[in-house]
Amino acid sequence: MADGFEDIEALAPVDVLRRGGVDIKTVSIMGSREVTSAHGVTILADLTFEEADLSDADMLLLPGGMPGAANLHDHEGLREALIAHAGKGKRIGAICAAPFVLGSLGLLRGKRATCYPGFEGRLEGAEYTAEMCTVDGTFTTGKGPGAALQYAYTILAQLTNEQTARQVAEGMLAV
């Protein structure tokens, strides 16, 4: 997470994944655990980037929002971690503006992906789908704030199973 993140895109996946029994940790790249959203909500992340061991994570998730996505893009350590994660064939998710971070690293080349309208040109080599949520191999991308729950349920199904995702969605009255 970085200052300027989109509230729902960061916290809906955390909420859904924790309801589904996934041990998810929020990680701040800001040098402290405090991170402030694009709408002025300050949260306390579980870890700072320096404290986190991303090498053993099953999946890395990038929330969108501006300037949050740009701040993620500008963090050299995060860029290196994303490249290493993808190189190991591990899952990566990004929503809204954040898929451009993956595009700028060449990670979406030859993949299908979605993002917030206006960022399509920054997906470098990806086929833009305009879908609310797109999965291609180990990459899951979401279109924007309105896609946050669908994106979260999709990721929960990937990390657990379809039944767990359906049960969480039903419990949240989403289906």
N, C-alpha and C positions, 0 to 999 in steps of 0.2 A: 504494500500500500504506500501511496505517496500523497503529499498534500495536494488537494484538488481532485481527489477521487470522487466518483459518483456514488452517493450514499447507498442506494438500493442495489447497485451492481456489485458492491463489495460485501454488503451485509446480508442480502438475501441468500447468496450461496453459503455463507457461514451458517446462517440460521437453518437452512434446509439440510445441509450436510451434518450438522450436529444433531438435528432431530433424527436423522437416519443412522446415527451411531458412528459417523466418521470423525476421527480425531484430526480436526483441522486447526491450524494455527495461523493467526494473522501476523504478518511480518511488515514492519515499517522500514522503509529505506531512508528515512529522514534523520537518522542519527540519534533519535530518541523514540520512545514507544508512542508518544503523542503524534497523531496524524489528524489533520483537519480536512474535512470534505469540501467539495465545491460549494456546498450550501452552508458552510460554517459550523458543522457539527464536528466536535473534536472527540475522537475515540482513543482508547489506550490499546494498542496492539499487544499481542501476546509476547512478541519478541522483536528485537531490532534485527536488521539484516546481518549485522556483525555477530549476533548471538545465534542465529539460525544455521542449521546444517541442512541445506537444501538438497544435498547429494542423496539423501535417503528418502526424500519426499516421493510419494506416488504420483502426485500431480502438482503443478504450479498454476495458480490462477491470477490473472491480471485484471483488476477492475478498470473500467474506463473512466470517463470524465476528463475534463480539461481544467486546469493544466496537469491533472494527475497522470494521464497517459504519457504526456511529454516528459514529466519528471521521471517516470519509470524508464522511458527511452534513454534519458540522459545518464542513468546510473550504470556505470561500467561493470560493476560487480554483478548486477542483475542480468545485464546482457550476456556476460560470460556464463552465468548459471543457466540461462535459458538455452544457450547453444549447447552446453554440456548435457543438459536434461534431454533435449531433443536428440542429441547424439547417442544417448543410451536407449532411445526408443520409448521414453517415458511420456506420459500425458501432459499436455499444456492447454489451458483454457484462457481465453481473452474475450472481453465483451466491449461493445461500443467503439470507442476510439482506440482501445488498447491493442486490437489486432494489428494496427500499424507498427507496433513495436516488433512483433513477430515478422511482419513483412519486411521491415527495414533490415532485419538480420538474415533475410533470405529463407526463413524457415517455412514460409507458406508457398514457396515456389512449386508449382504443379499441383497444389491442393485447392480444394473448394473451401471458401470462407465467406463469412459475412461480417459486417461492421456497421457503424453508424453512417448514414448517408453523408457523403462528402469525403469520406476517408477511403473510398474504394481504390482510388489511384495510388494509395500508399501501401497497398497489399502486395506489391512487387512480385509479379509472377503467379499470383493466385487467380482462380476463377471466382469472381464475386457472385454470390447467390441471391442476395437480398432477402434471404430467409431469416426468420426470427432466431433460429439456432441451426448451426451447420456443424456436422461432425465429419471429419475426413481423417481417417487413420487415428493418430494419437492427438489430433488437434480438434478442439471444440471452440467455436466462436459464436458470440451472441451479438444481436443487432443493436441493442440499446436498453434503456431503462425498462421499457415495457416487456422486454424479453427476459428479464432477470430471473423470474421464477421458472420459466421453461428451461432456460440455460442451467439453473441450479438443479432441477429434477433430472435433466439429462446427465449431468455430471454425477449426481448421486447414483443413478442407474449404472454408470460406468464403474464407479468405485465400490458398489455393492452389487445390486441386481435390480431388475425391473420391478419385482414384487415390492422391495423395500421402497423404491421411488414412488410407486403407485400408492402404497400405504401412507407414506408421508404426505403426498399430494392430497389424498382423501382426507386425512386428518386436518389438513389446512383448508379444507373445503375448496380445493382448486379443481376438482373434477366432479 
